Amino acid sequence: MFRLVERLSPLNLVSGINFQDLFLCRNYFGSLPVTIGLAMTNNLRSAMAEVGAMLTSAVLKMVGEKIGSAIGGRIKLQWDFNYDLKDMKMTLETIEVFLKDAERRSIREESVRLWLRRLKNVMYNISDMIDGFEAETTRKRKIMFPNLAICAKIKTAKEMKRMRGELEKVTKQHRDFSFASENSSNIQEVVSSDRKTSSKVEETAIIGRIQEKQKILDCLSNKILTQDFIILAIYGMGGIGKTTLAQLVMNDKKFKEFSPVWVYVSQVFDLDKIESSIISQLSKREPNMTDLEMVPPNMNIIMVLDDLWENDGFKLDSLKLKLKVGNGAKVIILVTTRDKTIAMRFSNVEPYKLEPLTDDMCWKIIKQKSAFEGRGDRECLEHIGKEIARKCGGVALATQSLGVHFTFQKG
């Protein structure tokens, strides 16, 4: 069932499922007098690639936990396959170390997306295999004949061997990509310019995140009374709306007297470039500024460091030291990151975890982006649209991309 839901999901479009698969869900709602066409551009592929990679990571974690349960006896199996299961679990733990780099590269490399899709399929096969073993164990406890038991054990052993072979094959393929481990600081990756972000936002076009914005504003308003230097990290899965939330906070009227600074950090951490960008933006108000130590005491700053990936403690501490300008100036820094560890390490106040959008919010976004309310036959399409919104998993980026590229046509 888990596989079926994921297969129908728009989040899996970059994982080899085409739009026809997605709209098989129409069968659940009966015959409708419409056909739904979709256009897919490179921008949509890029957005969905991020979600597809994260989906692979989530499935790997789920399967790893299931294998751990089988090893620990929380899932009851008729025969002892602990050696095989432990071997699988160690392999998954090895792959997990390289998944962040695979996620980065999948946005631009089709071959990496293909590898992630193969890995995900193997994960599903292993999950199905364990579920099958568990069901067979339950059934055999009720009725068991010695000859049948021997045959079943041979069949089960063959299935386990086949799964180990599939996992070993896809693991060997990952070596061809020379993925960098999560702790590596030598990732020399060129980030495409079209991914860069800015502080500009059209607030009237944003659906949701009003409560989240207010919570952060309340936190900052309280902290600024007693602290001159605040770093608050917003963390959560990719595409969920962290950048948009930071934009909304930064552009709030509370900070109209603050000097705004926006830095897109990216996957390649460059301390000198970050510092140069900050000085360049602040020098628009203080033309003689050539160093952050020259920030005047009357200059209050609201800054966003968007998309921080670096998890090296020394580098993060060096950045934090440069940002602490002193001189009585009030400095508020918002940081967006996918990594909770980075958020906890870099913040000096409680970091904010951004949760997925509700299904209702996703549906509102799709309707807005696709001009749904202008259709005369919208009542017929609403069931399908809501189902698609539900399968977006609360990911704002995927929801917006789908909404923009929906085309509803009468059949």
C-alpha positions in Angstrom: 0.0 0.0 0.0 2.9 2.4 0.9 4.4 1.7 -2.5 1.1 2.4 -4.3 0.6 5.7 -2.6 4.1 6.8 -3.4 3.9 5.6 -7.0 0.8 7.8 -7.6 2.4 10.8 -5.8 3.4 13.9 -7.8 6.6 13.9 -5.6 7.8 10.9 -7.6 7.7 12.4 -11.0 11.4 12.8 -11.1 11.8 9.2 -10.0 10.6 7.7 -13.3 6.8 7.9 -12.9 5.1 9.9 -15.7 2.0 12.0 -15.5 -0.2 9.2 -16.8 0.7 7.1 -13.7 -0.3 10.1 -11.5 -3.7 10.4 -13.0 -4.6 6.7 -12.5 -6.0 8.1 -9.3 -9.0 9.3 -11.4 -10.2 5.7 -11.3 -11.0 6.2 -7.6 -13.5 9.0 -8.5 -15.4 7.4 -11.3 -15.7 8.6 -14.9 -15.3 12.4 -15.4 -16.0 14.4 -18.5 -12.5 15.9 -18.5 -8.9 15.1 -19.3 -6.1 16.7 -17.4 -2.9 17.7 -19.3 0.3 18.7 -17.6 3.3 20.5 -19.0 6.7 19.9 -17.4 9.6 22.3 -17.8 13.2 22.2 -16.6 12.3 24.4 -13.6 9.7 21.9 -12.5 12.1 19.0 -13.0 14.6 20.8 -10.8 12.1 21.5 -8.1 10.8 17.9 -8.1 14.3 16.5 -8.2 15.0 17.9 -4.7 11.8 16.3 -3.4 12.5 13.0 -5.1 16.0 12.8 -3.5 14.5 13.6 -0.1 11.9 10.9 -0.6 14.6 8.4 -1.2 16.3 9.4 2.0 13.0 9.0 3.9 12.4 5.6 2.4 15.9 4.4 3.3 15.4 5.5 6.9 12.1 3.7 7.1 13.5 0.5 5.7 16.6 0.7 8.0 14.2 1.0 11.0 12.2 -2.0 9.8 15.4 -4.1 9.4 16.4 -3.0 12.9 13.0 -4.2 14.2 13.5 -7.5 12.6 16.9 -8.0 14.1 15.7 -6.9 17.5 12.8 -9.3 17.4 10.1 -6.6 17.3 9.1 -8.0 13.9 8.6 -11.8 14.3 10.1 -13.9 11.5 9.9 -17.7 11.3 13.6 -18.3 10.6 16.7 -16.6 11.8 18.1 -14.3 9.1 19.9 -12.0 11.5 23.3 -12.3 9.7 21.7 -11.3 6.4 19.7 -8.5 7.9 22.7 -7.1 9.8 24.7 -7.1 6.6 21.9 -5.2 4.8 21.6 -2.6 7.7 25.4 -1.9 7.6 25.2 -1.4 3.8 22.3 1.1 4.3 24.2 2.9 7.0 27.2 3.3 4.5 24.9 4.6 1.8 23.3 7.1 4.1 26.6 8.8 4.7 26.7 9.8 1.0 23.0 10.7 0.5 23.3 14.4 1.2 25.8 14.8 -1.7 23.6 12.7 -3.9 20.7 15.0 -3.0 22.7 18.0 -4.0 23.8 16.5 -7.3 20.4 15.0 -8.3 19.1 18.5 -9.0 21.4 18.8 -12.1 22.5 15.2 -12.9 20.1 12.8 -14.5 22.4 9.8 -13.8 22.3 10.5 -10.1 18.5 10.8 -10.2 18.4 7.4 -11.9 20.7 5.9 -9.2 18.4 7.3 -6.5 15.4 5.8 -8.2 17.1 2.4 -8.3 18.1 2.7 -4.7 14.5 3.6 -3.7 13.1 0.6 -5.6 15.4 -1.8 -3.9 14.4 -0.3 -0.5 10.7 -0.9 -1.4 11.6 -4.5 -2.4 13.3 -5.1 0.9 10.4 -3.6 2.8 8.0 -5.8 0.9 10.1 -8.9 1.5 10.2 -8.3 5.3 6.4 -7.7 5.3 6.0 -11.0 3.4 8.2 -12.9 5.8 6.2 -11.5 8.7 2.9 -12.5 7.1 4.2 -15.9 6.3 5.3 -16.4 9.8 1.9 -15.5 11.2 0.2 -17.9 8.7 2.6 -20.8 9.4 2.0 -20.6 13.2 -1.6 -21.6 12.5 -1.0 -24.4 10.1 2.4 -26.1 9.6 3.4 -29.3 7.9 7.1 -30.3 8.0 7.6 -30.7 4.2 5.9 -27.4 3.5 8.1 -25.7 6.1 11.3 -26.9 4.4 10.1 -25.7 1.0 9.1 -22.3 2.5 12.5 -21.9 4.2 14.3 -22.6 0.9 12.1 -20.1 -0.9 12.6 -17.5 1.8 16.4 -18.0 1.7 16.4 -17.6 -2.0 14.4 -14.3 -1.7 16.8 -13.0 0.9 19.8 -13.9 -1.3 18.2 -12.1 -4.2 17.6 -9.0 -2.2 21.1 -8.9 -0.8 22.3 -9.2 -4.4 20.2 -6.3 -5.6 21.3 -4.1 -2.7 25.0 -5.0 -3.3 24.6 -4.1 -7.0 23.1 -0.7 -6.4 25.7 0.0 -3.7 28.6 -0.8 -6.1 27.0 1.7 -8.6 27.2 4.6 -6.1 31.0 4.3 -6.2 31.0 5.4 -9.8 29.7 8.9 -8.8 32.5 9.5 -6.2 30.0 11.0 -3.7 31.4 13.0 -0.9 30.6 11.9 2.6 28.4 14.1 4.8 31.4 15.2 6.9 33.5 16.1 3.9 34.6 19.7 3.4 36.0 19.1 -0.1 32.7 19.4 -2.0 33.7 21.5 -5.0 30.3 22.0 -6.6 29.2 24.7 -8.9 25.8 26.0 -7.9 23.7 27.1 -10.8 22.8 30.8 -10.7 19.1 30.2 -11.2 18.9 28.7 -7.7 20.0 32.0 -6.0 17.5 33.6 -3.9 16.8 37.2 -2.8 14.8 39.1 -0.2 12.1 40.1 -2.6 8.6 38.6 -1.9 5.1 39.3 -2.9 3.4 38.8 0.4 -0.2 39.0 -1.0 0.6 36.0 -3.2 1.7 33.8 -0.3 -0.7 31.3 1.1 -0.2 30.1 4.6 2.8 30.7 7.0 1.1 33.6 8.7 1.1 32.0 12.1 4.7 30.8 11.6 5.8 34.4 10.7 4.0 35.8 13.7 5.7 33.3 16.1 9.1 34.2 14.8 8.4 38.0 15.0 7.2 37.5 18.6 10.3 35.6 19.5 12.6 38.3 17.9 10.7 41.2 19.5 11.2 39.6 22.9 14.8 38.7 22.5 15.9 42.1 21.0 15.0 43.7 24.3 17.8 42.0 26.1 20.1 40.9 23.3 22.0 42.9 20.7 23.0 39.9 18.6 20.4 37.2 17.7 20.8 34.2 15.4 17.6 32.3 14.8 17.7 29.3 12.4 14.7 28.0 10.5 15.1 24.4 9.6 13.1 21.7 7.8 13.0 19.6 4.7 13.9 21.1 1.3 11.1 22.9 -0.6 9.0 23.3 2.5 9.0 27.2 2.5 12.0 28.2 4.7 13.2 30.9 2.3 9.7 32.3 1.9 9.2 32.5 5.6 12.6 34.3 6.0 11.5 36.7 3.3 8.2 37.4 5.0 9.9 38.1 8.4 12.6 40.3 6.9 10.2 42.5 5.0 7.9 43.0 8.0 7.3 46.6 9.0 8.9 45.9 12.3 12.3 46.1 10.6 11.7 49.1 8.3 14.4 51.0 10.2 16.9 48.1 10.0 19.5 47.8 7.2 18.6 44.6 5.2 21.2 42.1 4.1 20.4 38.9 2.1 23.1 36.3 1.4 22.5 33.1 -0.5 25.1 30.9 1.1 24.6 27.7 -1.1 26.1 24.3 -0.8 29.7 25.5 -1.2 30.6 27.5 1.9 32.9 30.5 1.2 33.5 32.7 4.2 35.2 35.4 2.2 32.4 35.7 -0.3 29.8 35.8 2.5 31.7 38.7 4.2 32.2 40.5 0.9 28.5 40.3 0.1 27.5 41.6 3.5 29.9 44.6 3.3 28.8 45.4 -0.2 25.1 45.6 0.8 25.8 47.6 4.0 28.1 50.0 2.2 25.0 51.3 0.3 24.1 53.1 3.5 27.7 53.6 4.8 29.8 54.2 1.6 33.1 54.2 3.5 32.6 50.8 5.0 35.3 48.3 4.0 35.1 45.9 7.0 32.4 44.6 9.2 34.2 46.1 12.2 33.4 49.5 10.8 29.6 49.0 11.3 28.5 52.2 13.2 26.6 51.8 16.6 23.5 53.4 15.2 23.1 50.8 12.4 20.6 48.0 13.2 20.8 45.1 10.8 18.4 42.4 9.7 20.2 39.7 7.8 19.2 36.4 6.2 21.8 33.6 5.5 19.8 31.5 3.1 20.4 27.8 2.4 23.3 26.9 4.8 24.7 23.4 4.3 28.1 23.7 6.1 28.3 21.6 9.2 31.9 22.1 10.1 31.9 23.6 13.6 35.1 25.6 13.1 33.8 27.3 10.0 30.4 28.0 11.6 32.1 29.6 14.6 34.3 31.7 12.3 31.3 33.0 10.5 29.5 33.7 13.8 32.5 35.7 15.0 32.6 37.8 11.9 28.9 38.6 12.2 29.1 39.8 15.8 30.0 43.4 14.9 29.5 44.8 18.4 29.6 48.6 18.9 26.1 48.6 20.3 24.4 47.9 16.9 21.5 45.5 17.0 22.0 42.5 14.6 19.2 40.0 13.9 20.3 37.0 11.7 17.9 34.5 10.2 19.4 31.3 8.9 17.6 28.7 6.7 18.9 25.2 6.6 17.7 21.6 6.1 19.8 20.2 8.9 18.6 20.3 12.5 22.2 19.8 13.8 23.4 22.9 11.9 20.4 24.9 13.2 21.1 23.9 16.8 24.8 24.6 16.5 24.6 28.0 14.8 21.6 29.6 16.6 22.0 31.4 19.9 18.2 31.2 20.5 15.9 28.3 20.1 15.8 27.4 16.4 12.4 27.1 14.6 11.3 23.9 13.0 9.1 24.6 10.0 6.4 21.9 9.5 4.9 20.9 6.2 1.8 22.7 4.9 -1.6 21.2 5.6 -3.4 19.5 2.7 -5.9 22.3 2.7 -3.1 24.9 2.2 -1.6 22.8 -0.6 -5.0 22.7 -2.3 -5.4 26.5 -2.0 -2.0 26.9 -3.6 -2.8 24.6 -6.5 -6.1 26.5 -7.1 -4.4 29.9 -7.0 -1.5 28.9 -9.4 -3.8 27.1 -11.9 -6.6 29.7 -12.0 -8.9 26.9 -10.9 -11.7 29.2 -9.7 -12.3 30.5 -13.2 -13.4 27.2 -14.5 -17.1 26.4 -15.0 -16.6 22.7 -14.4 -14.4 23.1 -11.3 -16.8 20.9 -9.2 -16.0 17.9 -11.3 -12.3 18.5 -10.9 -12.2 19.3 -7.2 -12.0 15.7 -6.1 -8.9 15.0 -8.2 -7.3 18.3 -7.2 -7.7 17.6 -3.5 -6.2 14.1 -3.9 -3.2 15.5 -5.7 -2.8 18.2 -3.0 -2.8 15.5 -0.4 -0.1 13.6 -2.1 2.1 16.7 -2.2 3.1 15.9 1.3 3.0 19.5 2.5 6.0 20.5 0.4 5.4 24.1 -0.8 7.9 24.0 -3.7 6.3 20.9 -5.2 2.8 22.2 -4.7 3.6 25.6 -6.4 5.4 23.9 -9.3 2.5 21.6 -9.9 0.0 24.4 -9.7 1.8 26.5 -12.2 2.0 23.7 -14.7 -1.5 22.4 -14.4 -3.7 22.7 -17.6 -7.2 21.6 -17.3 -8.9 20.8 -20.6 -12.4 19.6 -21.4 -12.5 16.2 -23.0 
